């Protein structure tokens, strides 16, 4: 942990960077499936899709789990209970398994960088005692590294938008500059949602039915770039 604000800013930048090998940027959260099935859902537009994900999933589910985990300050027993809550509340198996894969990738990266809580929790996941959902392990690890709650939420919100923008570029839905312009337009929404208070026992809630239906439906091409 550092008290130097410049060092703290650099730490946040490092962990928000898509180059950090955490696995989160390989997951499209249903964007690919939704875009492939656009004709069945009345067309596909990137920014409205991301706004829906932010408002109806990230702010009330992923962000809540992240903050609650961060506030548990490394208490693995309580974090395991929260992890089980995330597991139970994620109904779609494709999204559930994707969150687990990304969580394990995140733990593995930090374990190799010498983060003891990441190593301890990865052992619990491998032993089948914990699921290792991404939002939960982010709270655990970022607290240990000295990333404050507000900064952790900002990283998570930025990554939610940026990962979807990256997926959209890879799928040919947006150009690189269009994606950056969209990210900038979405910053105020992320900031507003990030400021919504969270209770220590806040329940998890997400409602993105069209994206979840799209993930479950086979697409015409039979081939996808993303697992979700």
Secondary structure, DSSP 8 states (H G I E B T S, - for coil): ----HHHHHHHHHHHH-TTSSSSGGG--TTHHHHHHTGGGGT---HHHHHHHHIIIIIIIIIHHHHHHHHHTTT-HHHHHHHHHHHHHH---HHHHHHHHHHHHHHHHHHHHTT-HHHHHHHHHHHTTS----HHHHHHHHHHHHT--HHHHHHHHHHHHHHHHHHHHHHTTSS-HHHHHHHHHHHHHHHHHHHTS---TT-------HHHHHHHHS--SSS--SS--
